[in-house]
Amino acid sequence: MSSVRLTFIVISLFLLFTGLLYFFPVLESFHFVIYILAVFSGVMIIFDTPKVSNFVGWVLAAIFLLFTGLRGLIDIDFTEMRMTMATLSIGAGLALLITWPGFHKRMGFILFCLWLILTGLTGFISMGDYGMAIPIIGILSGLLMIIHV
């Protein structure tokens, strides 16, 4: 299996678990799995998939995923963490949509970009009931990415 495929599978699992945790709080004891998948995704994007990591959007997404995982695993935090995470997430989603060739053929990838943007927006504005769309988009993105890998 290629490292790019494995990277997309790990990202997909991260999205699926993140979305499912929202709807099934009983899974809270497995929250560390999400953090491990986030760190693993970020590391794989940067080190194992050189074709992918050449794009600014992927690098921003990798940093966002690494921060997400490390924040949960070792309780890393600093004053402007929320704003930094939001900015990284929005920047990654927009940069990926603008620069990634052939994305229009992959609905799972488009939903991943949308998930990044919406996740980032929650750092700046309150989404209210519309915030429920984020885990749904994450689950759909994860499923579609796994199907197309």
Accessible surface in RSA format (square Angstrom, percent):
REM  Atomic radii and reference values for relative SASA: ProtOr
REM  Chains: A
REM  Algorithm: Lee & Richards
REM  Probe-radius: 1.40
REM  Slices: 20
REM RES _ NUM      All-atoms   Total-Side   Main-Chain    Non-polar    All polar
REM                ABS   REL    ABS   REL    ABS   REL    ABS   REL    ABS   REL
RES MET A   1   169.01  87.5  80.69  53.4  88.32 210.3  91.27  77.6  77.74 103.0
RES SER A   2    60.72  51.3  45.51  60.7  15.20  35.0  50.48 107.5  10.24  14.3
RES SER A   3    43.39  36.7  34.28  45.8   9.11  21.0  22.69  48.3  20.70  29.0
RES VAL A   4    48.30  31.8  48.30  43.7   0.00   0.0  48.30  42.0   0.00   0.0
RES ARG A   5   126.35  53.0 125.95  64.2   0.40   1.0  19.07  26.1 107.27  65.0
RES LEU A   6    70.66  39.4  70.66  50.6   0.00   0.0  70.66  49.6   0.00   0.0
RES THR A   7     2.76   2.0   2.76   2.8   0.00   0.0   2.76   3.7   0.00   0.0
RES PHE A   8    34.26  17.1  34.26  21.2   0.00   0.0  34.26  20.8   0.00   0.0
RES ILE A   9    41.67  23.7  41.67  31.0   0.00   0.0  41.67  30.0   0.00   0.0
RES VAL A  10     7.33   4.8   7.33   6.6   0.00   0.0   7.33   6.4   0.00   0.0
RES ILE A  11     0.00   0.0   0.00   0.0   0.00   0.0   0.00   0.0   0.00   0.0
RES SER A  12     0.00   0.0   0.00   0.0   0.00   0.0   0.00   0.0   0.00   0.0
RES LEU A  13    61.44  34.2  61.44  44.0   0.00   0.0  61.44  43.2   0.00   0.0
RES PHE A  14     3.18   1.6   3.18   2.0   0.00   0.0   3.18   1.9   0.00   0.0
RES LEU A  15     0.15   0.1   0.00   0.0   0.15   0.4   0.00   0.0   0.15   0.4
RES LEU A  16    23.91  13.3  23.91  17.1   0.00   0.0  23.91  16.8   0.00   0.0
RES PHE A  17    79.75  39.9  78.22  48.4   1.54   4.0  78.22  47.4   1.53   4.4
RES THR A  18    39.06  27.8  34.83  35.3   4.23  10.1  34.83  46.8   4.23   6.4
RES GLY A  19     0.59   0.7   0.00   N/A   0.59   0.7   0.23   0.6   0.37   0.8
RES LEU A  20    60.50  33.7  60.50  43.3   0.00   0.0  60.50  42.5   0.00   0.0
RES LEU A  21    22.66  12.6  18.63  13.3   4.04  10.1  18.63  13.1   4.04  10.9
RES TYR A  22   117.49  54.9  93.95  53.5  23.54  61.2  74.43  55.9  43.06  53.1
RES PHE A  23    74.30  37.2  51.76  32.1  22.54  58.7  55.19  33.5  19.11  54.7
RES PHE A  24   107.08  53.6 105.46  65.3   1.62   4.2 107.08  64.9   0.00   0.0
RES PRO A  25    95.56  69.6  88.43  80.6   7.13  25.9  90.23  74.5   5.33  33.1
RES VAL A  26   128.37  84.5 103.68  93.9  24.69  59.5 113.57  98.7  14.80  40.1
RES LEU A  27    57.47  32.0  56.93  40.7   0.54   1.4  56.93  40.0   0.54   1.5
RES GLU A  28   102.08  58.6  97.92  74.1   4.16   9.9  51.33  99.3  50.75  41.4
RES SER A  29    85.82  72.5  58.18  77.7  27.63  63.7  57.81 123.1  28.00  39.2
RES PHE A  30   114.54  57.3 112.30  69.6   2.24   5.8 112.76  68.4   1.78   5.1
RES HIS A  31    46.32  25.3  46.15  32.1   0.17   0.4  26.23  27.0  20.08  23.4
RES PHE A  32   103.52  51.8 101.08  62.6   2.45   6.4 101.18  61.3   2.34   6.7
RES VAL A  33    39.95  26.3  39.49  35.7   0.46   1.1  39.95  34.7   0.00   0.0
RES ILE A  34    10.76   6.1  10.76   8.0   0.00   0.0  10.76   7.7   0.00   0.0
RES TYR A  35    47.28  22.1  47.28  26.9   0.00   0.0  20.98  15.8  26.30  32.4
RES ILE A  36    87.51  49.8  86.23  64.2   1.28   3.1  86.93  62.6   0.58   1.6
RES LEU A  37    22.14  12.3  22.14  15.8   0.00   0.0  22.14  15.5   0.00   0.0
RES ALA A  38     0.00   0.0   0.00   0.0   0.00   0.0   0.00   0.0   0.00   0.0
RES VAL A  39    32.37  21.3  32.37  29.3   0.00   0.0  32.37  28.1   0.00   0.0
RES PHE A  40    90.99  45.5  88.77  55.0   2.23   5.8  90.78  55.0   0.21   0.6
RES SER A  41     0.00   0.0   0.00   0.0   0.00   0.0   0.00   0.0   0.00   0.0
RES GLY A  42     0.00   0.0   0.00   N/A   0.00   0.0   0.00   0.0   0.00   0.0
RES VAL A  43    57.33  37.7  57.33  51.9   0.01   0.0  57.33  49.8   0.00   0.0
RES MET A  44     3.41   1.8   3.05   2.0   0.36   0.9   3.41   2.9   0.00   0.0
RES ILE A  45     0.00   0.0   0.00   0.0   0.00   0.0   0.00   0.0   0.00   0.0
RES ILE A  46    55.81  31.8  43.40  32.3  12.41  29.9  43.40  31.2  12.41  33.7
RES PHE A  47   151.80  75.9 124.10  76.9  27.70  72.1 126.65  76.8  25.15  72.0
RES ASP A  48    72.41  50.7  63.18  62.9   9.23  21.8   7.38  17.4  65.02  64.8
RES THR A  49     0.13   0.1   0.01   0.0   0.12   0.3   0.13   0.2   0.00   0.0
RES PRO A  50    89.74  65.4  87.35  79.6   2.39   8.7  89.74  74.1   0.00   0.0
RES LYS A  51   162.12  79.1 156.98  96.3   5.14  12.2 102.30  92.1  59.82  63.7
RES VAL A  52     4.89   3.2   4.89   4.4   0.00   0.0   4.89   4.2   0.00   0.0
RES SER A  53    21.47  18.1  13.96  18.6   7.51  17.3   4.30   9.1  17.17  24.1
RES ASN A  54   120.41  83.0  86.95  84.0  33.46  80.6  26.89  64.7  93.52  90.4
RES PHE A  55    58.28  29.2  55.81  34.6   2.47   6.4  58.28  35.3   0.00   0.0
RES VAL A  56   100.14  65.9  96.43  87.3   3.71   8.9  98.30  85.4   1.84   5.0
RES GLY A  57     0.00   0.0   0.00   N/A   0.00   0.0   0.00   0.0   0.00   0.0
RES TRP A  58     0.65   0.3   0.65   0.3   0.00   0.0   0.65   0.3   0.00   0.0
RES VAL A  59    53.33  35.1  53.33  48.3   0.00   0.0  53.33  46.3   0.00   0.0
RES LEU A  60    44.45  24.8  44.45  31.8   0.00   0.0  44.45  31.2   0.00   0.0
RES ALA A  61     0.00   0.0   0.00   0.0   0.00   0.0   0.00   0.0   0.00   0.0
RES ALA A  62     0.00   0.0   0.00   0.0   0.00   0.0   0.00   0.0   0.00   0.0
RES ILE A  63    57.88  32.9  57.76  43.0   0.12   0.3  57.88  41.7   0.00   0.0
RES PHE A  64     9.95   5.0   9.95   6.2   0.00   0.0   9.95   6.0   0.00   0.0
RES LEU A  65     0.00   0.0   0.00   0.0   0.00   0.0   0.00   0.0   0.00   0.0
RES LEU A  66    35.68  19.9  35.68  25.5   0.00   0.0  35.68  25.1   0.00   0.0
RES PHE A  67    50.34  25.2  50.34  31.2   0.00   0.0  50.34  30.5   0.00   0.0
RES THR A  68    27.15  19.3  24.82  25.2   2.33   5.6  25.20  33.8   1.96   3.0
RES GLY A  69     0.00   0.0   0.00   N/A   0.00   0.0   0.00   0.0   0.00   0.0
RES LEU A  70    56.29  31.3  56.29  40.3   0.00   0.0  56.29  39.5   0.00   0.0
RES ARG A  71   102.39  43.0  96.95  49.4   5.44  12.9  14.38  19.7  88.01  53.3
RES GLY A  72    31.21  38.5   0.00   N/A  31.21  38.5   8.34  22.9  22.87  51.2
RES LEU A  73    76.66  42.7  45.69  32.7  30.96  77.8  47.42  33.3  29.24  78.7
RES ILE A  74   115.74  65.9  89.71  66.8  26.03  62.7  97.28  70.1  18.45  50.1
RES ASP A  75   122.56  85.9 106.46 106.0  16.10  38.1  32.12  75.6  90.44  90.2
RES ILE A  76    57.32  32.6  51.16  38.1   6.16  14.8  57.32  41.3   0.00   0.0
RES ASP A  77   102.30  71.7  72.95  72.6  29.35  69.4  20.31  47.8  81.99  81.8
RES PHE A  78    92.33  46.2  75.19  46.6  17.15  44.6  87.06  52.8   5.27  15.1
RES THR A  79   132.96  94.6  95.24  96.6  37.72  89.9  69.14  92.9  63.82  96.5
RES GLU A  80    94.65  54.3  92.67  70.1   1.98   4.7  48.67  94.1  45.98  37.5
RES MET A  81     4.08   2.1   3.98   2.6   0.09   0.2   3.98   3.4   0.09   0.1
RES ARG A  82   159.00  66.8 155.05  79.0   3.95   9.4  65.93  90.1  93.07  56.4
RES MET A  83   102.56  53.1 100.53  66.5   2.02   4.8  67.07  57.0  35.49  47.0
RES THR A  84    44.11  31.4  38.53  39.1   5.57  13.3  30.26  40.6  13.85  20.9
RES MET A  85    15.31   7.9  15.14  10.0   0.17   0.4  15.29  13.0   0.02   0.0
RES ALA A  86     4.41   4.1   0.95   1.5   3.47   7.9   3.88   5.5   0.53   1.4
RES THR A  87    78.56  55.9  75.17  76.2   3.39   8.1  68.31  91.7  10.25  15.5
RES LEU A  88    22.58  12.6  21.12  15.1   1.46   3.7  22.58  15.9   0.00   0.0
RES SER A  89     0.45   0.4   0.45   0.6   0.00   0.0   0.45   1.0   0.00   0.0
RES ILE A  90    31.94  18.2  31.94  23.8   0.00   0.0  31.94  23.0   0.00   0.0
RES GLY A  91    23.34  28.8   0.00   N/A  23.34  28.8  21.54  59.1   1.80   4.0
RES ALA A  92     0.00   0.0   0.00   0.0   0.00   0.0   0.00   0.0   0.00   0.0
RES GLY A  93     0.00   0.0   0.00   N/A   0.00   0.0   0.00   0.0   0.00   0.0
RES LEU A  94    84.82  47.2  84.79  60.7   0.03   0.1  84.82  59.6   0.00   0.0
RES ALA A  95    19.01  17.5  14.19  21.9   4.82  11.0  18.48  26.0   0.52   1.4
RES LEU A  96     0.00   0.0   0.00   0.0   0.00   0.0   0.00   0.0   0.00   0.0
RES LEU A  97    48.63  27.1  43.03  30.8   5.60  14.1  43.19  30.3   5.44  14.6
RES ILE A  98   140.37  79.9 108.65  80.9  31.72  76.4 114.27  82.3  26.10  70.8
RES THR A  99    61.68  43.9  45.20  45.8  16.47  39.3  51.22  68.8  10.46  15.8
RES TRP A 100    47.61  19.1  44.58  21.6   3.03   7.1  31.31  16.7  16.29  26.4
RES PRO A 101    95.87  69.9  74.60  68.0  21.27  77.3  85.58  70.7  10.29  63.9
RES GLY A 102    34.52  42.6   0.00   N/A  34.52  42.6  20.45  56.1  14.07  31.5
RES PHE A 103    49.89  25.0  49.13  30.4   0.75   2.0  49.89  30.2   0.00   0.0
RES HIS A 104   124.75  68.2 102.32  71.1  22.43  57.4  77.12  79.5  47.63  55.4
RES LYS A 105   162.87  79.5 130.44  80.0  32.43  77.2  82.78  74.5  80.09  85.3
RES ARG A 106   119.00  50.0 118.98  60.6   0.02   0.1  29.69  40.6  89.31  54.1
RES MET A 107   106.10  54.9 101.88  67.4   4.22  10.0  96.98  82.5   9.12  12.1
RES GLY A 108     1.52   1.9   0.00   N/A   1.52   1.9   1.20   3.3   0.32   0.7
RES PHE A 109     6.73   3.4   6.13   3.8   0.60   1.6   6.13   3.7   0.60   1.7
RES ILE A 110    46.80  26.6  46.58  34.7   0.22   0.5  46.58  33.5   0.22   0.6
RES LEU A 111    25.44  14.2  25.44  18.2   0.00   0.0  25.44  17.9   0.00   0.0
RES PHE A 112     0.00   0.0   0.00   0.0   0.00   0.0   0.00   0.0   0.00   0.0
RES CYS A 113     0.00   0.0   0.00   0.0   0.00   0.0   0.00   0.0   0.00   0.0
RES LEU A 114    68.71  38.3  68.49  49.0   0.22   0.6  68.71  48.3   0.00   0.0
RES TRP A 115     8.76   3.5   8.76   4.2   0.00   0.0   7.51   4.0   1.25   2.0
RES LEU A 116     0.00   0.0   0.00   0.0   0.00   0.0   0.00   0.0   0.00   0.0
RES ILE A 117    26.01  14.8  26.01  19.4   0.00   0.0  26.01  18.7   0.00   0.0
RES LEU A 118    29.64  16.5  29.64  21.2   0.00   0.0  29.64  20.8   0.00   0.0
RES THR A 119    33.49  23.8  28.82  29.2   4.67  11.1  29.25  39.3   4.24   6.4
RES GLY A 120     0.44   0.5   0.00   N/A   0.44   0.5   0.44   1.2   0.00   0.0
RES LEU A 121    57.77  32.2  57.77  41.3   0.00   0.0  57.77  40.6   0.00   0.0
RES THR A 122    44.14  31.4  40.29  40.8   3.85   9.2  24.77  33.3  19.37  29.3
RES GLY A 123    19.84  24.5   0.00   N/A  19.84  24.5   6.01  16.5  13.83  31.0
RES PHE A 124    94.93  47.5  60.42  37.4  34.50  89.8  65.90  40.0  29.02  83.1
RES ILE A 125    98.33  56.0  88.00  65.6  10.33  24.9  96.99  69.8   1.34   3.6
RES SER A 126   108.25  91.5  70.01  93.4  38.24  88.1  53.81 114.6  54.44  76.3
RES MET A 127    34.87  18.1  22.60  15.0  12.27  29.2  22.01  18.7  12.86  17.0
RES GLY A 128    59.68  73.6   0.00   N/A  59.68  73.6  40.76 111.9  18.91  42.4
RES ASP A 129   136.94  95.9 118.65 118.1  18.29  43.2  39.95  94.0  96.98  96.7
RES TYR A 130   177.32  82.8 173.46  98.7   3.86  10.0 128.81  96.8  48.51  59.8
RES GLY A 131    16.29  20.1   0.00   N/A  16.29  20.1  12.17  33.4   4.12   9.2
RES MET A 132    94.40  48.9  92.93  61.5   1.47   3.5  70.00  59.5  24.40  32.3
RES ALA A 133    40.35  37.1  36.00  55.6   4.35   9.9  38.81  54.7   1.54   4.1
RES ILE A 134    21.09  12.0  21.09  15.7   0.00   0.0  21.09  15.2   0.00   0.0
RES PRO A 135     9.38   6.8   8.16   7.4   1.23   4.5   9.38   7.7   0.00   0.0
RES ILE A 136    74.93  42.6  74.22  55.3   0.71   1.7  74.88  53.9   0.04   0.1
RES ILE A 137    20.07  11.4  20.07  15.0   0.00   0.0  20.07  14.5   0.00   0.0
RES GLY A 138     0.41   0.5   0.00   N/A   0.41   0.5   0.41   1.1   0.00   0.0
RES ILE A 139    30.87  17.6  30.87  23.0   0.00   0.0  30.87  22.2   0.00   0.0
RES LEU A 140    83.29  46.4  83.29  59.6   0.00   0.0  83.29  58.5   0.00   0.0
RES SER A 141     0.00   0.0   0.00   0.0   0.00   0.0   0.00   0.0   0.00   0.0
RES GLY A 142     0.00   0.0   0.00   N/A   0.00   0.0   0.00   0.0   0.00   0.0
RES LEU A 143    85.46  47.6  85.08  60.9   0.37   0.9  85.11  59.8   0.34   0.9
RES LEU A 144    47.66  26.5  47.64  34.1   0.02   0.1  47.64  33.5   0.02   0.1
RES MET A 145     9.24   4.8   5.12   3.4   4.12   9.8   8.82   7.5   0.42   0.6
RES ILE A 146    65.93  37.5  56.11  41.8   9.82  23.7  56.11  40.4   9.82  26.7
RES ILE A 147   121.99  69.4  93.57  69.7  28.43  68.5 100.04  72.0  21.96  59.6
RES HIS A 148    91.90  50.2  71.60  49.8  20.31  51.9  45.70  47.1  46.21  53.8
RES VAL A 149    48.57  32.0  13.57  12.3  35.00  84.3  21.07  18.3  27.50  74.6
END  Absolute sums over single chains surface
CHAIN  1 A     7943.9       6838.7       1105.2       5879.1       2064.8
END  Absolute sums over all chains
TOTAL          7943.9       6838.7       1105.2       5879.1       2064.8
